[in-house]
Amino acid sequence: MGRKTALSAVMLPFLLITACSNSTGGDTPPAAGTPEASASSASGSNGGSVEKSLRLPAHAKYLVPVRKGVGTENLPDFTPSKDVYSVHIACSGVSTMKLIARGQPKDNPSDIKCDTPVTVGRVYTNRVQQKLAIQAGDGARWTVAIVDGERPV
């Protein structure tokens, strides 16, 4: 089937879509190798935990534990144990920011809309080391976590 695992272009061509409505669509799972994302608003607005505000699944296997930052920053390298991992991210202070593949910052970066409750995206990839970074202006404040596997919709 000729899949090249060294081809890192497969690493980050995913789409993060942010919506502020309470939609429960997504009845059909995405085709393998197809990028897909879902977003929803966080329930509860009064001081919930970071894990709850990022809509992280219970008993998640973290590839990148919850971390907060400002501006541009490299995320720790990780290798997923499955063909998919989920990115949970929230940001403020700018209108958009990017999640990029380090070493290939112009190769399909994912735009993330800020000042929304949370964005959750699935990344379908080979089981190879992932090297990601958040690219944002100095005023951008963000919180991110990456978990192994697919977040249930």
Secondary structure, DSSP 8 states (H G I E B T S, - for coil): ----TT-GGGSS--------S------S---TT--EEEE---S--SS--HHHHTT--TT--EEEEEEEEESSEE---B--SSSEEEEEEEEESSSEEEEEETTBTTSS-EEEE-SSS-EEEEEE--SS-B-EEEE--TT-EEEEEEEES----
